[in-house]
Amino acid sequence: MPHKRDYYEVLGIGRESAPEEVKRAYRKLALKYHPDNYRGEKAEAEGKFKELAEAYEVLSDPAKRQRYDQFGHEGLRGSGVHDFSQMGFGDIFSMFEDIFGGFGFARGVTRSSRGLDLETAVELSLEQVATGLEQTLEFERMDICESCGGSGSAPGTQPDKCGTCGGYGQVQQQVPGFFGVSVRVTKCPRCGGKGTIVTSPCKDCRGTGRSKRLRTLEIRVPAGVHEGQILRVPGEGEPNEAGNRRGDLHVYIQIKPHPLLIRQNDDLVCQVPISYTQAALGGKTKVPTLVGMEDVDIPSGTQNGDVIIMKRRGLPNRRSGRNGNQKVHVFVEVPKKLGKKQRKILEQLAELEQTDITPVRKGFVKKLKDYFNERQE
């Protein structure tokens, strides 16, 4: 998952800050960076504005704040944190409109006709990446209240028409300007644009029409996914105000480190030790793969650092379906202690090397002699 700044740093407050301080800090900075008010780069304003909204959502919720304080960003997985990067500014202002009052900065921004997106994460092993899997997810989301059906009114009652806007959800405001007074249509401050007022609120959702529910969902994770990749699950986010269209769920892929194998794109890399006699004479050795230990041939004369390729032992490519390779990096282990018999045999080998130097060895020795002769002249 992309790196995120500390939420307290984002809002410019301390960890001991009271809820009201959190609210004031967010309100001040959100108004500063809203694109209708910010005079700098629009891309910078958008990034800051959405980062602030995410920080406030977590730190204004006692349960989420406690999890964040204890476990950091990792502790928020599956807790129903919204994916603000996919939202419009009007959606974000609507979520926290009680903070901003009648500033009306959401003008000119078309609100999304679908609900809000959510994000969660799933952690996989390399073995699971190789095969793909069915993964069960559990996450919290705000959902339509089952008791009132989303109306916010107690069962058996109906919301009343808003007396301020007459049920239209909008009001007109006269705004003085350089060329005179202009009329601006804004959301009704009393009903929040709904056109109705809940007079007998539902006890389960307290008149909001929404309640927090745990969602259990099974998704298919395809083989060959990469760290940081996002799987979009349509229609598993939160519902819109009308309750007829949901946002999406964004699932971030995280991959656990393997104790013996390293991933390089679709290839796998491992290191395997061999003895100096194996390097000289050749033979077979055991190599770890994602499906267990396998034999690999060591050619005679193998040098330290040589790479042996195991075809199609890597990970599948999502587009082509073909598997990458596994690269076996060989390193020669030299024993730190020798037995008497081992030492004697090696001493005999050393004597042979003095009288029977291979062409490669001779070339090196000649270069060495020439180098020192040139330095003495």
Legacy VTK file of the C-alpha trace (Angstrom):
# vtk DataFile Version 3.0
C-alpha trace
ASCII
DATASET POLYDATA
POINTS 377 float
0.000 0.000 0.000
1.339 3.527 -0.785
3.226 5.284 2.008
1.010 7.469 4.170
2.011 10.294 6.484
1.196 10.222 10.182
-2.377 11.482 10.626
-1.448 13.748 13.548
1.272 15.313 11.393
-1.232 15.823 8.559
-3.557 17.828 10.840
-0.691 19.531 12.677
-1.823 18.418 16.142
-0.412 16.377 19.014
-1.439 12.854 19.985
-3.042 14.151 23.150
-5.335 16.561 21.264
-8.988 16.559 22.304
-11.792 15.840 19.775
-12.626 19.543 19.452
-8.995 20.332 18.593
-9.057 17.639 15.918
-12.234 19.138 14.476
-10.899 22.712 14.487
-7.620 21.696 12.852
-9.381 19.799 10.085
-11.894 22.574 9.417
-9.164 25.204 9.129
-6.945 23.196 6.778
-9.779 21.752 4.660
-11.105 25.243 3.958
-7.588 26.396 3.096
-6.951 23.620 0.574
-10.400 23.391 -1.004
-9.957 24.127 -4.755
-12.587 26.894 -4.647
-10.447 28.743 -2.101
-6.818 27.703 -2.718
-4.699 30.004 -4.887
-1.837 27.578 -5.575
-1.526 24.475 -7.750
-4.839 22.609 -8.056
-3.122 19.178 -8.016
-1.439 20.041 -4.710
-4.729 21.304 -3.260
-6.555 18.121 -4.261
-3.927 15.851 -2.693
-3.822 17.853 0.553
-7.614 18.100 0.788
-8.131 14.351 0.450
-5.248 13.538 2.801
-6.830 15.792 5.435
-10.213 14.107 5.037
-8.701 10.652 5.588
-6.816 11.826 8.679
-9.937 13.425 10.142
-12.136 10.379 9.499
-9.759 8.237 11.567
-8.900 10.674 14.361
-12.514 11.834 14.850
-13.715 8.253 15.411
-12.731 7.034 18.923
-12.515 3.356 17.884
-10.465 4.010 14.751
-8.244 6.468 16.592
-7.506 3.904 19.300
-6.573 1.275 16.697
-4.392 3.783 14.847
-2.612 4.892 18.044
-1.861 1.270 18.934
-1.045 -0.287 15.565
-0.551 2.582 13.088
-1.867 2.445 9.521
-1.715 -1.375 9.504
-4.266 -1.494 12.326
-6.942 0.132 10.136
-7.292 -2.738 7.677
-10.912 -3.724 7.284
-12.111 -0.913 9.563
-14.119 0.799 6.813
-11.785 3.719 6.076
-12.995 5.437 2.905
-10.933 5.666 -0.265
-10.925 9.467 -0.508
-8.653 9.407 -3.584
-11.688 8.284 -5.633
-14.124 10.902 -4.258
-15.202 14.287 -5.502
-14.921 17.338 -3.247
-18.693 17.565 -2.911
-18.804 14.009 -1.529
-16.153 14.801 1.081
-17.848 18.028 2.177
-21.149 16.171 2.476
-19.586 13.613 4.819
-18.422 16.327 7.231
-20.791 19.183 6.385
-21.618 19.782 10.062
-18.075 21.119 10.437
-18.280 23.722 7.654
-21.732 25.212 8.127
-22.949 27.328 5.200
-19.646 28.048 3.449
-20.980 26.565 0.211
-17.580 25.617 -1.240
-19.097 22.526 -2.876
-20.640 24.706 -5.601
-19.673 23.801 -9.130
-18.785 20.253 -8.083
-21.137 17.578 -9.372
-21.768 15.012 -6.706
-21.275 11.427 -7.674
-24.492 9.529 -8.369
-23.017 6.430 -6.750
-22.015 5.775 -3.175
-18.612 6.133 -1.544
-15.673 3.826 -2.220
-13.932 1.856 0.520
-10.494 0.293 0.755
-9.040 -2.725 2.518
-5.945 -4.933 2.121
-5.128 -8.619 1.729
-1.742 -10.224 2.461
-0.575 -13.184 0.358
2.339 -15.601 0.378
4.395 -16.245 -2.776
2.823 -19.708 -2.947
-0.633 -18.100 -3.081
0.543 -15.624 -5.727
1.661 -18.581 -7.857
-1.733 -20.285 -7.831
-4.265 -17.544 -7.056
-6.916 -18.166 -4.420
-10.408 -17.507 -3.097
-9.984 -15.003 -0.253
-12.551 -14.163 2.437
-12.608 -10.490 3.451
-14.225 -8.923 6.510
-14.660 -5.154 6.682
-17.015 -2.569 8.166
-19.082 -0.165 6.127
-21.948 2.239 6.628
-25.028 0.551 5.200
-28.736 1.237 4.840
-30.442 0.836 8.203
-32.545 -2.327 8.171
-35.063 -0.969 10.672
-36.084 2.167 8.758
-35.008 1.219 5.239
-32.769 4.283 5.044
-35.464 6.890 5.693
-34.140 7.750 9.165
-37.677 7.743 10.574
-38.933 5.306 13.162
-40.926 2.355 11.751
-44.503 3.424 11.000
-43.616 7.117 10.508
-42.483 9.232 7.558
-40.166 12.260 7.331
-41.867 15.674 7.075
-41.382 18.118 4.228
-38.704 20.696 5.037
-40.315 24.048 5.759
-37.216 26.025 4.783
-36.873 24.826 1.185
-40.417 23.529 0.687
-39.164 20.056 -0.064
-36.864 21.073 -2.948
-33.600 20.610 -1.023
-32.207 23.910 -2.333
-32.451 27.561 -1.338
-31.435 30.811 -2.989
-28.897 33.186 -1.465
-28.179 36.758 -2.493
-24.435 37.353 -2.749
-23.057 40.904 -3.085
-20.306 41.246 -5.697
-18.367 43.780 -7.740
-21.113 44.044 -10.372
-23.984 44.037 -7.909
-26.027 41.392 -6.120
-26.134 37.913 -7.633
-28.309 34.942 -6.720
-26.723 31.640 -5.854
-28.570 28.336 -5.427
-27.164 26.239 -2.583
-28.085 23.185 -0.610
-30.712 23.789 2.048
-28.884 24.303 5.369
-31.729 22.769 7.376
-32.387 19.488 5.567
-28.971 19.129 3.913
-30.477 18.914 0.438
-32.848 16.026 1.203
-36.033 18.099 1.188
-37.353 16.310 4.288
-36.862 16.522 8.045
-36.910 13.498 10.350
-39.169 14.309 13.286
-39.390 10.795 14.789
-35.877 9.372 14.364
-35.220 5.652 14.120
-33.693 4.335 17.350
-31.229 2.033 15.591
-29.616 4.638 13.322
-30.626 7.775 15.283
-32.233 9.327 12.248
-29.260 9.045 9.878
-30.699 6.193 7.793
-27.293 4.501 7.974
-25.720 2.072 10.424
-22.324 0.424 10.632
-22.353 -3.243 9.634
-19.760 -5.981 9.238
-19.529 -7.256 5.675
-18.108 -10.697 4.818
-17.159 -11.133 1.187
-15.328 -13.777 -0.836
-13.239 -12.586 -3.781
-11.055 -14.297 -6.346
-7.415 -13.152 -6.301
-5.862 -14.067 -9.664
-2.430 -15.698 -9.934
0.541 -13.440 -10.611
-0.582 -10.313 -8.726
2.068 -7.835 -7.577
2.740 -5.875 -4.391
0.664 -2.669 -4.317
-1.718 -3.793 -7.050
-5.376 -2.871 -6.496
-8.290 -5.189 -7.189
-11.576 -3.318 -7.669
-14.736 -5.055 -6.492
-17.694 -3.140 -8.024
-20.714 -2.406 -5.873
-19.191 -3.351 -2.510
-18.722 0.183 -1.192
-21.311 2.311 0.606
-24.720 3.239 -0.853
-25.580 6.712 -2.130
-28.259 8.846 -0.503
-30.996 7.254 -2.592
-29.726 3.800 -1.647
-29.855 2.579 -5.250
-26.190 2.607 -6.247
-23.118 1.598 -4.267
-19.497 2.636 -4.533
-16.669 0.137 -5.048
-14.274 -1.723 -2.767
-10.564 -1.324 -3.511
-8.446 -4.246 -2.299
-4.713 -3.510 -1.958
-2.381 -6.473 -2.475
0.429 -7.011 0.023
2.908 -9.895 -0.300
4.720 -11.490 2.633
8.493 -11.978 2.301
9.550 -15.575 1.559
12.320 -17.000 3.784
14.300 -18.446 0.835
13.045 -16.884 -2.399
13.087 -13.302 -3.717
10.744 -12.077 -6.422
12.045 -10.183 -9.472
9.016 -9.404 -11.674
7.884 -12.906 -12.737
11.209 -14.577 -11.876
12.295 -16.018 -8.540
15.833 -15.853 -7.158
17.494 -18.012 -4.521
21.014 -18.675 -3.231
22.316 -22.233 -2.856
25.596 -23.250 -1.187
27.748 -26.042 -2.684
31.039 -27.547 -1.576
34.282 -26.866 -3.460
34.374 -30.503 -4.542
30.865 -30.169 -6.023
32.005 -27.042 -7.828
35.012 -28.839 -9.306
33.485 -32.237 -10.070
29.830 -31.317 -10.651
26.841 -33.230 -9.323
23.338 -32.580 -8.016
22.047 -30.452 -5.165
18.645 -29.692 -3.628
17.043 -26.324 -4.412
13.936 -24.791 -2.722
11.043 -23.944 -5.058
7.448 -22.894 -4.474
6.332 -26.529 -4.819
9.051 -28.084 -2.646
12.692 -29.141 -2.922
13.942 -30.104 -6.406
17.216 -31.503 -7.740
19.326 -29.268 -9.951
22.448 -30.258 -11.920
25.719 -28.542 -10.968
28.087 -28.547 -13.982
31.714 -29.448 -13.307
33.882 -26.351 -13.019
31.085 -24.205 -11.595
32.430 -20.904 -10.295
31.356 -18.976 -7.219
28.489 -16.640 -8.212
27.415 -18.609 -11.289
23.678 -18.601 -12.057
21.751 -21.728 -12.993
18.360 -21.191 -14.669
15.405 -23.415 -13.777
12.929 -22.933 -16.606
9.288 -22.079 -15.792
9.746 -22.356 -12.021
8.836 -18.710 -11.471
5.480 -16.917 -11.144
2.764 -16.663 -13.810
2.441 -13.508 -15.858
-1.108 -12.122 -15.564
-1.297 -11.225 -19.253
0.403 -14.133 -21.006
-0.159 -16.830 -18.360
3.435 -18.037 -18.884
5.621 -18.662 -15.858
8.902 -16.898 -15.303
12.137 -18.700 -14.387
13.907 -19.412 -11.125
17.500 -18.183 -10.933
19.785 -20.193 -8.667
22.805 -18.180 -7.526
25.554 -20.635 -6.542
28.151 -19.793 -3.910
30.998 -22.087 -2.954
31.371 -22.789 0.754
34.946 -23.235 2.021
35.160 -25.167 5.315
36.630 -23.226 8.218
38.007 -26.383 9.864
39.575 -29.402 8.152
40.050 -32.938 9.397
43.450 -34.600 9.090
42.422 -36.683 6.103
40.868 -33.676 4.344
43.981 -31.585 4.942
46.276 -34.309 3.623
44.257 -34.732 0.421
44.172 -30.965 -0.135
47.907 -30.685 0.409
48.415 -33.339 -2.261
46.096 -31.398 -4.556
48.076 -28.213 -3.870
51.294 -29.971 -4.900
49.666 -31.076 -8.155
48.491 -27.533 -8.845
52.087 -26.304 -8.601
53.233 -28.707 -11.331
50.092 -28.869 -13.445
48.690 -25.358 -13.724
45.694 -25.060 -15.999
45.808 -22.615 -18.969
43.535 -20.175 -17.129
45.771 -20.306 -14.089
48.899 -19.865 -16.228
47.423 -16.791 -17.852
46.784 -15.188 -14.496
50.304 -16.027 -13.209
51.919 -14.564 -16.346
49.923 -11.323 -15.959
50.976 -11.158 -12.321
54.699 -11.559 -13.182
54.486 -8.967 -15.983
52.827 -6.484 -13.624
55.572 -6.717 -10.980
58.362 -6.697 -13.611
56.988 -3.436 -15.033
56.911 -1.848 -11.562
60.588 -2.805 -10.927
61.847 -1.323 -14.211
LINES 1 378
377 0 1 2 3 4 5 6 7 8 9 10 11 12 13 14 15 16 17 18 19 20 21 22 23 24 25 26 27 28 29 30 31 32 33 34 35 36 37 38 39 40 41 42 43 44 45 46 47 48 49 50 51 52 53 54 55 56 57 58 59 60 61 62 63 64 65 66 67 68 69 70 71 72 73 74 75 76 77 78 79 80 81 82 83 84 85 86 87 88 89 90 91 92 93 94 95 96 97 98 99 100 101 102 103 104 105 106 107 108 109 110 111 112 113 114 115 116 117 118 119 120 121 122 123 124 125 126 127 128 129 130 131 132 133 134 135 136 137 138 139 140 141 142 143 144 145 146 147 148 149 150 151 152 153 154 155 156 157 158 159 160 161 162 163 164 165 166 167 168 169 170 171 172 173 174 175 176 177 178 179 180 181 182 183 184 185 186 187 188 189 190 191 192 193 194 195 196 197 198 199 200 201 202 203 204 205 206 207 208 209 210 211 212 213 214 215 216 217 218 219 220 221 222 223 224 225 226 227 228 229 230 231 232 233 234 235 236 237 238 239 240 241 242 243 244 245 246 247 248 249 250 251 252 253 254 255 256 257 258 259 260 261 262 263 264 265 266 267 268 269 270 271 272 273 274 275 276 277 278 279 280 281 282 283 284 285 286 287 288 289 290 291 292 293 294 295 296 297 298 299 300 301 302 303 304 305 306 307 308 309 310 311 312 313 314 315 316 317 318 319 320 321 322 323 324 325 326 327 328 329 330 331 332 333 334 335 336 337 338 339 340 341 342 343 344 345 346 347 348 349 350 351 352 353 354 355 356 357 358 359 360 361 362 363 364 365 366 367 368 369 370 371 372 373 374 375 376
